[in-house]
Amino acid sequence: MCGIVGLFLKNEDLRPRLGDLLSDMLITMTDRGPDSAGIAIYGDEAEALKLTVQSDTPDTAFDALEPDLSAAAGQPVSVRVIDTHAVILLPEDAEDAVRAVLAKRGIRVMGAGHSMEIFKETGLPEDVARRFAIRQMGGTHGIGHTRMATESAVTTLGAHPFSTDDDQCLVHNGSFSNHNIMGRVLAQKGFAPQTQNDTEVAACYISSRLAEGANLGTALEGTLKDLDGFFTFVVGTRTGFGVVRDPIACKPAVMAETDDYVAFGSEYRALATLPGIDAARVWEPEPATVYFWER
Protein backbone atom coordinates (compact mmCIF):
# COMPACT_ATOMS: atom_id res chain seq x y z
CA MET A 1 0.00 0.00 0.00
CA CYS A 2 1.36 3.42 1.09
CA GLY A 3 0.25 6.71 -0.41
CA ILE A 4 2.40 9.28 -2.20
CA VAL A 5 1.72 12.87 -3.18
CA GLY A 6 3.79 15.56 -4.85
CA LEU A 7 3.13 19.13 -5.95
CA PHE A 8 5.36 21.38 -8.06
CA LEU A 9 4.06 24.94 -8.33
CA LYS A 10 4.57 26.92 -11.52
CA ASN A 11 2.41 29.86 -10.38
CA GLU A 12 4.20 31.94 -7.75
CA ASP A 13 0.84 33.17 -6.41
CA LEU A 14 0.14 29.65 -5.13
CA ARG A 15 3.34 29.37 -3.10
CA PRO A 16 1.81 30.53 0.21
CA ARG A 17 -0.71 27.67 -0.14
CA LEU A 18 1.78 24.86 -0.73
CA GLY A 19 1.55 23.34 2.75
CA ASP A 20 -2.22 23.61 2.82
CA LEU A 21 -2.63 21.93 -0.57
CA LEU A 22 -0.14 19.17 0.23
CA SER A 23 -1.80 18.49 3.58
CA ASP A 24 -5.18 17.94 1.94
CA MET A 25 -3.62 15.69 -0.69
CA LEU A 26 -1.83 13.54 1.89
CA ILE A 27 -4.74 13.29 4.32
CA THR A 28 -6.88 11.95 1.45
CA MET A 29 -4.38 9.06 1.17
CA THR A 30 -4.62 8.09 4.87
CA ASP A 31 -6.26 4.70 4.30
CA ARG A 32 -3.33 3.64 2.12
CA GLY A 33 -1.00 3.76 5.12
CA PRO A 34 -2.02 4.97 8.58
CA ASP A 35 1.08 4.17 10.68
CA SER A 36 3.33 7.15 9.90
CA ALA A 37 3.53 10.15 7.60
CA GLY A 38 5.91 12.82 6.41
CA ILE A 39 6.19 15.85 4.18
CA ALA A 40 9.17 17.64 2.64
CA ILE A 41 8.64 21.33 1.93
CA TYR A 42 10.93 23.30 -0.38
CA GLY A 43 10.68 26.92 0.67
CA ASP A 44 12.74 30.05 0.06
CA GLU A 45 16.43 29.33 -0.19
CA ALA A 46 18.42 30.37 2.85
CA GLU A 47 21.96 31.71 2.63
CA ALA A 48 22.82 29.65 5.69
CA LEU A 49 22.78 25.86 5.81
CA LYS A 50 19.54 24.43 7.13
CA LEU A 51 19.28 21.21 9.18
CA THR A 52 15.94 19.66 10.11
CA VAL A 53 16.41 17.52 13.22
CA GLN A 54 14.24 15.28 15.42
CA SER A 55 14.23 13.93 18.96
CA ASP A 56 11.98 11.51 20.83
CA THR A 57 12.57 13.64 23.96
CA PRO A 58 12.42 17.22 22.63
CA ASP A 59 11.85 18.87 26.03
CA THR A 60 15.29 17.80 27.21
CA ALA A 61 17.15 17.38 23.93
CA PHE A 62 16.32 20.88 22.67
CA ASP A 63 16.83 22.59 26.04
CA ALA A 64 19.53 25.29 25.69
CA LEU A 65 20.37 23.86 22.28
CA GLU A 66 20.78 27.24 20.56
CA PRO A 67 23.46 28.62 22.92
CA ASP A 68 25.29 25.29 22.96
CA LEU A 69 25.38 25.11 19.16
CA SER A 70 26.44 28.74 18.88
CA ALA A 71 29.26 28.13 21.33
CA ALA A 72 30.44 25.04 19.42
CA ALA A 73 30.25 26.89 16.10
CA GLY A 74 31.94 30.04 17.42
CA GLN A 75 29.23 32.10 15.70
CA PRO A 76 25.46 32.53 15.91
CA VAL A 77 23.25 29.50 15.20
CA SER A 78 19.44 29.75 15.30
CA VAL A 79 17.07 26.99 16.42
CA ARG A 80 13.33 26.95 15.65
CA VAL A 81 11.57 24.15 17.55
CA ILE A 82 8.44 22.61 16.02
CA ASP A 83 7.04 19.80 18.19
CA THR A 84 9.56 16.89 18.05
CA HIS A 85 11.55 18.59 15.26
CA ALA A 86 13.69 21.69 15.03
CA VAL A 87 15.03 23.67 12.09
CA ILE A 88 18.59 24.88 12.62
CA LEU A 89 20.22 27.64 10.57
CA LEU A 90 24.01 27.64 10.70
CA PRO A 91 27.07 28.77 8.72
CA GLU A 92 28.24 26.01 6.38
CA ASP A 93 31.72 25.96 7.88
CA ALA A 94 30.17 25.11 11.28
CA GLU A 95 28.35 21.97 10.11
CA ASP A 96 30.80 19.44 11.57
CA ALA A 97 30.85 21.16 14.96
CA VAL A 98 27.06 21.41 15.07
CA ARG A 99 26.54 17.79 14.05
CA ALA A 100 28.92 16.69 16.81
CA VAL A 101 26.80 18.43 19.45
CA LEU A 102 23.61 16.98 17.97
CA ALA A 103 25.07 13.46 18.07
CA LYS A 104 26.04 13.83 21.74
CA ARG A 105 22.47 14.83 22.56
CA GLY A 106 21.01 11.94 20.57
CA ILE A 107 19.32 14.30 18.11
CA ARG A 108 18.75 12.85 14.64
CA VAL A 109 19.27 14.80 11.43
CA MET A 110 16.28 14.29 9.12
CA GLY A 111 17.57 16.41 6.26
CA ALA A 112 19.97 19.17 5.24
CA GLY A 113 20.18 21.80 2.56
CA HIS A 114 19.27 25.39 1.83
CA SER A 115 15.56 25.13 1.01
CA MET A 116 14.26 21.72 2.16
CA GLU A 117 12.61 21.01 5.52
CA ILE A 118 11.41 17.48 6.38
CA PHE A 119 8.81 16.66 9.02
CA LYS A 120 7.87 13.04 9.70
CA GLU A 121 6.51 11.06 12.61
CA THR A 122 4.42 8.04 13.50
CA GLY A 123 0.68 8.63 13.39
CA LEU A 124 -2.01 9.67 10.93
CA PRO A 125 -1.27 12.27 8.21
CA GLU A 126 -3.85 14.65 9.70
CA ASP A 127 -2.12 14.53 13.09
CA VAL A 128 1.36 14.89 11.61
CA ALA A 129 0.27 17.89 9.51
CA ARG A 130 -1.31 19.52 12.56
CA ARG A 131 1.63 18.89 14.90
CA PHE A 132 4.09 20.56 12.53
CA ALA A 133 1.72 23.31 11.26
CA ILE A 134 2.32 22.17 7.69
CA ARG A 135 -0.72 24.13 6.46
CA GLN A 136 1.00 27.38 7.35
CA MET A 137 4.11 26.59 5.30
CA GLY A 138 4.73 28.06 1.86
CA GLY A 139 7.16 27.06 -0.82
CA THR A 140 7.80 26.11 -4.42
CA HIS A 141 7.21 22.36 -4.26
CA GLY A 142 6.92 19.43 -1.90
CA ILE A 143 6.35 15.70 -1.60
CA GLY A 144 4.58 13.58 1.01
CA HIS A 145 4.04 9.98 2.06
CA THR A 146 1.75 8.02 4.34
CA ARG A 147 3.08 4.59 5.21
CA MET A 148 1.87 1.06 5.77
CA ALA A 149 4.93 -0.67 7.22
CA THR A 150 5.84 -3.93 5.52
CA GLU A 151 9.61 -4.43 5.66
CA SER A 152 10.58 -2.54 8.83
CA ALA A 153 9.14 -1.34 12.14
CA VAL A 154 6.76 1.56 12.67
CA THR A 155 9.21 4.24 13.77
CA THR A 156 10.05 7.84 12.99
CA LEU A 157 13.22 6.71 11.21
CA GLY A 158 11.19 4.29 9.11
CA ALA A 159 8.85 7.03 7.91
CA HIS A 160 9.28 8.76 4.56
CA PRO A 161 10.62 10.99 3.01
CA PHE A 162 14.22 9.80 3.15
CA SER A 163 16.96 12.34 2.56
CA THR A 164 20.54 11.27 1.86
CA ASP A 165 21.93 14.42 0.26
CA ASP A 166 21.49 18.18 0.54
CA ASP A 167 18.05 19.33 -0.64
CA GLN A 168 17.26 15.89 -2.03
CA CYS A 169 14.65 13.43 -0.74
CA LEU A 170 12.55 10.50 -1.91
CA VAL A 171 9.24 8.78 -1.19
CA HIS A 172 8.42 5.28 -2.40
CA ASN A 173 5.52 2.87 -2.82
CA GLY A 174 6.61 -0.74 -3.35
CA SER A 175 9.52 -2.97 -2.32
CA PHE A 176 12.88 -4.29 -3.56
CA SER A 177 14.39 -7.76 -3.62
CA ASN A 178 18.03 -6.63 -3.95
CA HIS A 179 18.15 -3.78 -1.42
CA ASN A 180 20.58 -5.55 0.92
CA ILE A 181 23.09 -6.19 -1.87
CA MET A 182 22.65 -2.66 -3.22
CA GLY A 183 23.04 -1.24 0.29
CA ARG A 184 26.47 -2.85 0.59
CA VAL A 185 27.50 -1.54 -2.82
CA LEU A 186 26.39 1.98 -1.89
CA ALA A 187 28.18 1.81 1.46
CA GLN A 188 31.44 1.20 -0.39
CA LYS A 189 30.75 4.42 -2.32
CA GLY A 190 30.18 6.39 0.90
CA PHE A 191 26.37 6.32 0.84
CA ALA A 192 25.57 3.81 3.58
CA PRO A 193 21.89 3.45 4.55
CA GLN A 194 21.24 4.22 8.24
CA THR A 195 17.95 2.32 8.66
CA GLN A 196 16.42 -1.05 7.76
CA ASN A 197 13.96 0.58 5.34
CA ASP A 198 14.55 -0.43 1.72
CA THR A 199 13.41 3.00 0.57
CA GLU A 200 16.53 4.59 2.04
CA VAL A 201 18.58 2.39 -0.30
CA ALA A 202 16.81 4.00 -3.24
CA ALA A 203 17.50 7.47 -1.84
CA CYS A 204 21.19 6.58 -1.38
CA TYR A 205 21.31 5.21 -4.92
CA ILE A 206 20.02 8.46 -6.41
CA SER A 207 22.41 10.49 -4.25
CA SER A 208 25.33 8.39 -5.45
CA ARG A 209 24.37 8.91 -9.09
CA LEU A 210 24.00 12.65 -8.62
CA ALA A 211 27.42 12.73 -6.93
CA GLU A 212 28.85 11.01 -10.03
CA GLY A 213 27.59 13.87 -12.17
CA ALA A 214 24.27 12.48 -13.39
CA ASN A 215 21.25 14.76 -13.58
CA LEU A 216 17.98 13.76 -11.90
CA GLY A 217 16.55 12.22 -15.06
CA THR A 218 19.60 10.02 -15.62
CA ALA A 219 19.67 9.00 -11.95
CA LEU A 220 16.02 7.96 -12.09
CA GLU A 221 16.67 5.99 -15.29
CA GLY A 222 19.39 4.11 -13.43
CA THR A 223 16.89 2.83 -10.88
CA LEU A 224 15.15 0.91 -13.66
CA LYS A 225 18.34 -1.04 -14.37
CA ASP A 226 19.88 -1.43 -10.92
CA LEU A 227 16.98 -1.75 -8.46
CA ASP A 228 15.10 -5.04 -8.64
CA GLY A 229 11.50 -4.88 -7.50
CA PHE A 230 8.31 -2.94 -7.97
CA PHE A 231 8.21 0.73 -7.16
CA THR A 232 6.93 4.20 -7.74
CA PHE A 233 9.35 6.97 -6.76
CA VAL A 234 8.73 10.67 -6.32
CA VAL A 235 11.97 12.59 -5.77
CA GLY A 236 12.41 16.16 -4.65
CA THR A 237 15.49 18.31 -5.28
CA ARG A 238 16.26 21.98 -4.71
CA THR A 239 15.01 22.90 -8.18
CA GLY A 240 12.23 20.42 -8.88
CA PHE A 241 10.82 16.93 -8.62
CA GLY A 242 10.72 13.73 -10.64
CA VAL A 243 8.62 10.58 -10.96
CA VAL A 244 9.42 7.06 -12.18
CA ARG A 245 7.60 3.71 -12.06
CA ASP A 246 9.09 0.25 -12.52
CA PRO A 247 8.58 -1.57 -15.87
CA ILE A 248 5.55 -3.50 -14.60
CA ALA A 249 3.99 -0.44 -12.91
CA CYS A 250 1.84 -2.48 -10.54
CA LYS A 251 1.55 0.37 -8.04
CA PRO A 252 -1.15 2.96 -8.82
CA ALA A 253 -0.19 6.46 -9.88
CA VAL A 254 -1.82 9.46 -11.51
CA MET A 255 -0.52 12.87 -12.55
CA ALA A 256 -2.11 16.20 -13.45
CA GLU A 257 -0.67 19.33 -15.05
CA THR A 258 -2.02 22.84 -15.54
CA ASP A 259 -0.39 26.20 -16.20
CA ASP A 260 -0.21 26.57 -12.39
CA TYR A 261 1.22 23.26 -11.20
CA VAL A 262 2.24 19.63 -11.75
CA ALA A 263 0.77 17.18 -9.24
CA PHE A 264 1.23 13.51 -8.41
CA GLY A 265 -0.97 11.19 -6.37
CA SER A 266 -1.23 7.47 -5.77
CA GLU A 267 -4.90 7.90 -6.65
CA TYR A 268 -6.86 10.61 -8.44
CA ARG A 269 -8.80 11.49 -5.29
CA ALA A 270 -5.58 12.98 -3.86
CA LEU A 271 -5.70 15.56 -6.67
CA ALA A 272 -9.45 16.17 -6.73
CA THR A 273 -9.42 19.29 -4.52
CA LEU A 274 -6.58 21.10 -6.31
CA PRO A 275 -7.54 24.43 -7.88
CA GLY A 276 -8.31 24.12 -11.57
CA ILE A 277 -8.18 20.31 -11.56
CA ASP A 278 -11.25 20.15 -13.85
CA ALA A 279 -9.21 21.73 -16.64
CA ALA A 280 -5.98 19.81 -15.96
CA ARG A 281 -4.35 17.31 -18.27
CA VAL A 282 -4.63 14.11 -16.25
CA TRP A 283 -2.76 10.91 -17.11
CA GLU A 284 -1.26 7.75 -15.69
CA PRO A 285 2.54 7.88 -15.87
CA GLU A 286 3.90 5.24 -18.23
CA PRO A 287 5.93 2.26 -16.92
CA ALA A 288 9.74 2.64 -17.03
CA THR A 289 9.40 6.29 -18.02
CA VAL A 290 11.05 9.20 -16.23
CA TYR A 291 9.18 12.46 -15.71
CA PHE A 292 10.79 15.45 -14.08
CA TRP A 293 10.22 19.18 -13.84
CA GLU A 294 12.61 21.92 -12.74
CA ARG A 295 12.29 25.64 -12.13
C-alpha positions in Angstrom: 0.0 0.0 0.0 1.4 3.4 1.1 0.2 6.7 -0.4 2.4 9.3 -2.2 1.7 12.9 -3.2 3.8 15.6 -4.9 3.1 19.1 -5.9 5.4 21.4 -8.1 4.1 24.9 -8.3 4.6 26.9 -11.5 2.4 29.9 -10.4 4.2 31.9 -7.7 0.8 33.2 -6.4 0.1 29.6 -5.1 3.3 29.4 -3.1 1.8 30.5 0.2 -0.7 27.7 -0.1 1.8 24.9 -0.7 1.6 23.3 2.8 -2.2 23.6 2.8 -2.6 21.9 -0.6 -0.1 19.2 0.2 -1.8 18.5 3.6 -5.2 17.9 1.9 -3.6 15.7 -0.7 -1.8 13.5 1.9 -4.7 13.3 4.3 -6.9 11.9 1.5 -4.4 9.1 1.2 -4.6 8.1 4.9 -6.3 4.7 4.3 -3.3 3.6 2.1 -1.0 3.8 5.1 -2.0 5.0 8.6 1.1 4.2 10.7 3.3 7.2 9.9 3.5 10.1 7.6 5.9 12.8 6.4 6.2 15.9 4.2 9.2 17.6 2.6 8.6 21.3 1.9 10.9 23.3 -0.4 10.7 26.9 0.7 12.7 30.0 0.1 16.4 29.3 -0.2 18.4 30.4 2.8 22.0 31.7 2.6 22.8 29.6 5.7 22.8 25.9 5.8 19.5 24.4 7.1 19.3 21.2 9.2 15.9 19.7 10.1 16.4 17.5 13.2 14.2 15.3 15.4 14.2 13.9 19.0 12.0 11.5 20.8 12.6 13.6 24.0 12.4 17.2 22.6 11.9 18.9 26.0 15.3 17.8 27.2 17.2 17.4 23.9 16.3 20.9 22.7 16.8 22.6 26.0 19.5 25.3 25.7 20.4 23.9 22.3 20.8 27.2 20.6 23.5 28.6 22.9 25.3 25.3 23.0 25.4 25.1 19.2 26.4 28.7 18.9 29.3 28.1 21.3 30.4 25.0 19.4 30.2 26.9 16.1 31.9 30.0 17.4 29.2 32.1 15.7 25.5 32.5 15.9 23.2 29.5 15.2 19.4 29.7 15.3 17.1 27.0 16.4 13.3 26.9 15.6 11.6 24.1 17.6 8.4 22.6 16.0 7.0 19.8 18.2 9.6 16.9 18.0 11.5 18.6 15.3 13.7 21.7 15.0 15.0 23.7 12.1 18.6 24.9 12.6 20.2 27.6 10.6 24.0 27.6 10.7 27.1 28.8 8.7 28.2 26.0 6.4 31.7 26.0 7.9 30.2 25.1 11.3 28.4 22.0 10.1 30.8 19.4 11.6 30.8 21.2 15.0 27.1 21.4 15.1 26.5 17.8 14.0 28.9 16.7 16.8 26.8 18.4 19.4 23.6 17.0 18.0 25.1 13.5 18.1 26.0 13.8 21.7 22.5 14.8 22.6 21.0 11.9 20.6 19.3 14.3 18.1 18.7 12.8 14.6 19.3 14.8 11.4 16.3 14.3 9.1 17.6 16.4 6.3 20.0 19.2 5.2 20.2 21.8 2.6 19.3 25.4 1.8 15.6 25.1 1.0 14.3 21.7 2.2 12.6 21.0 5.5 11.4 17.5 6.4 8.8 16.7 9.0 7.9 13.0 9.7 6.5 11.1 12.6 4.4 8.0 13.5 0.7 8.6 13.4 -2.0 9.7 10.9 -1.3 12.3 8.2 -3.8 14.7 9.7 -2.1 14.5 13.1 1.4 14.9 11.6 0.3 17.9 9.5 -1.3 19.5 12.6 1.6 18.9 14.9 4.1 20.6 12.5 1.7 23.3 11.3 2.3 22.2 7.7 -0.7 24.1 6.5 1.0 27.4 7.4 4.1 26.6 5.3 4.7 28.1 1.9 7.2 27.1 -0.8 7.8 26.1 -4.4 7.2 22.4 -4.3 6.9 19.4 -1.9 6.4 15.7 -1.6 4.6 13.6 1.0 4.0 10.0 2.1 1.7 8.0 4.3 3.1 4.6 5.2 1.9 1.1 5.8 4.9 -0.7 7.2 5.8 -3.9 5.5 9.6 -4.4 5.7 10.6 -2.5 8.8 9.1 -1.3 12.1 6.8 1.6 12.7 9.2 4.2 13.8 10.1 7.8 13.0 13.2 6.7 11.2 11.2 4.3 9.1 8.9 7.0 7.9 9.3 8.8 4.6 10.6 11.0 3.0 14.2 9.8 3.2 17.0 12.3 2.6 20.5 11.3 1.9 21.9 14.4 0.3 21.5 18.2 0.5 18.0 19.3 -0.6 17.3 15.9 -2.0 14.6 13.4 -0.7 12.5 10.5 -1.9 9.2 8.8 -1.2 8.4 5.3 -2.4 5.5 2.9 -2.8 6.6 -0.7 -3.4 9.5 -3.0 -2.3 12.9 -4.3 -3.6 14.4 -7.8 -3.6 18.0 -6.6 -3.9 18.2 -3.8 -1.4 20.6 -5.6 0.9 23.1 -6.2 -1.9 22.6 -2.7 -3.2 23.0 -1.2 0.3 26.5 -2.8 0.6 27.5 -1.5 -2.8 26.4 2.0 -1.9 28.2 1.8 1.5 31.4 1.2 -0.4 30.8 4.4 -2.3 30.2 6.4 0.9 26.4 6.3 0.8 25.6 3.8 3.6 21.9 3.5 4.6 21.2 4.2 8.2 18.0 2.3 8.7 16.4 -1.0 7.8 14.0 0.6 5.3 14.6 -0.4 1.7 13.4 3.0 0.6 16.5 4.6 2.0 18.6 2.4 -0.3 16.8 4.0 -3.2 17.5 7.5 -1.8 21.2 6.6 -1.4 21.3 5.2 -4.9 20.0 8.5 -6.4 22.4 10.5 -4.2 25.3 8.4 -5.5 24.4 8.9 -9.1 24.0 12.7 -8.6 27.4 12.7 -6.9 28.8 11.0 -10.0 27.6 13.9 -12.2 24.3 12.5 -13.4 21.2 14.8 -13.6 18.0 13.8 -11.9 16.6 12.2 -15.1 19.6 10.0 -15.6 19.7 9.0 -11.9 16.0 8.0 -12.1 16.7 6.0 -15.3 19.4 4.1 -13.4 16.9 2.8 -10.9 15.2 0.9 -13.7 18.3 -1.0 -14.4 19.9 -1.4 -10.9 17.0 -1.8 -8.5 15.1 -5.0 -8.6 11.5 -4.9 -7.5 8.3 -2.9 -8.0 8.2 0.7 -7.2 6.9 4.2 -7.7 9.3 7.0 -6.8 8.7 10.7 -6.3 12.0 12.6 -5.8 12.4 16.2 -4.6 15.5 18.3 -5.3 16.3 22.0 -4.7 15.0 22.9 -8.2 12.2 20.4 -8.9 10.8 16.9 -8.6 10.7 13.7 -10.6 8.6 10.6 -11.0 9.4 7.1 -12.2 7.6 3.7 -12.1 9.1 0.3 -12.5 8.6 -1.6 -15.9 5.5 -3.5 -14.6 4.0 -0.4 -12.9 1.8 -2.5 -10.5 1.6 0.4 -8.0 -1.2 3.0 -8.8 -0.2 6.5 -9.9 -1.8 9.5 -11.5 -0.5 12.9 -12.6 -2.1 16.2 -13.5 -0.7 19.3 -15.0 -2.0 22.8 -15.5 -0.4 26.2 -16.2 -0.2 26.6 -12.4 1.2 23.3 -11.2 2.2 19.6 -11.7 0.8 17.2 -9.2 1.2 13.5 -8.4 -1.0 11.2 -6.4 -1.2 7.5 -5.8 -4.9 7.9 -6.6 -6.9 10.6 -8.4 -8.8 11.5 -5.3 -5.6 13.0 -3.9 -5.7 15.6 -6.7 -9.4 16.2 -6.7 -9.4 19.3 -4.5 -6.6 21.1 -6.3 -7.5 24.4 -7.9 -8.3 24.1 -11.6 -8.2 20.3 -11.6 -11.2 20.1 -13.8 -9.2 21.7 -16.6 -6.0 19.8 -16.0 -4.3 17.3 -18.3 -4.6 14.1 -16.3 -2.8 10.9 -17.1 -1.3 7.8 -15.7 2.5 7.9 -15.9 3.9 5.2 -18.2 5.9 2.3 -16.9 9.7 2.6 -17.0 9.4 6.3 -18.0 11.0 9.2 -16.2 9.2 12.5 -15.7 10.8 15.5 -14.1 10.2 19.2 -13.8 12.6 21.9 -12.7 12.3 25.6 -12.1 
